Amino acid sequence: PTRVGILTAGGDSPGLNAAIRGFGKTAIGHYGMELIGFRDGVTGLVENRYEQLDGKALSGILTVGGTILGTSRDKVHRYQVDGEARDMVPVVVENYEREGLDALIMLGGGGTAKNAMRLVNAGLNVIHLPKTIDNDIAMTDTTFGFATATEIATDAIDRVHSTAHSHHRIILTEIMGHRAGWLTLAAGIAGGADIILIPEIAYTVESVAATIKARTARGSTFSVVAVAEGARDVNDAADYEAATLLVKSAKSPEAVRAAKAHLAHVEDQQREHTFRLARELEAATGLESRVTILGYVQRGGTPCAADRLLATRLGAAAADLVARKEFGFMVAARGEGTVPVPLSEVAGKVKLVPTDHAWIAAARQVGTGLGD
Ligand code: F6P
């Protein structure tokens, strides 16, 4: 029978187990394939650590958070061994061949798409399924995990409303999303945040403070601010952009190393930006300010129905591709269906929120401050 390997890589995301199950039940039950699950993402692939997945292993996992296979952020071409980065693509190819695999299914986000592309280039039959709470993968309508994380962040914004209101405070809720604002924007709108700050729109403290003061003038003595972890004020955004450009334009390996070190320094300096903004707003408005970092609760726990549905249908569609021997694709969600998109059109791309996006327009129309 056709023998397939599956793994989950990158940050965990609600719906991973639903996707493993969706793929596995279709592959094993419908097509009669054999399935093994590599442990801990790329790590298991390099170390050839896996387990046989059968109907029993796939049963009862639809509603379970995290990933039954474990995950890691390792890269196939820069795999860390004793503090040194090694190219492990040849090792992965060897393991794939030794195990007699016909295909490899990689569930992950942007980093995983790049790893998948590297393995496609090395001649392996790979299919990628897009997962991330950040919703920042190109060429797919959405990614599983995003809907659940949106529910969790919305619930958090709902909850801070009553305490902000009772104490007449500003509460800044920091929401994940890496460099993209999708999660903050979605939860900010759904939770009725008074101000939403996303990386795609650099803010000024003056603008945020003006929105809060206008609320005070109208009799609202509290404000809830949804802040993306990647949001920046105009100065920080300019510093970050300059540092990123330096990395892109560096020619020699030394220049690349120096530019990357500088970028890491800039990122480090900007890490506590939400706390800084809270202090600045307190000074500008006279209102007591507090910060809530939502953190990993956003990725944990049971996937919502929409993510289970999405993950199941992407998983099943991936098994169809294996059956048809069509490889080198990401299975994208498109409307109610799915389409295979060549990995070359996805790898290395990040989907940010376009500033003319309908959600941004809607936020403005209902009077939400966007900090600009
Ligand atoms: O990609 C998912 C995500 O949760 C991002 O929103 C966040 O920036 C990052 O992962 C956190 O990474 P880690 O799990 O390595 O702390």
Residues whose N, C-alpha, C, O or C-beta is under 5 A from the ligand:
A	BS01	F6P	G11 D134 M176 G177 H178
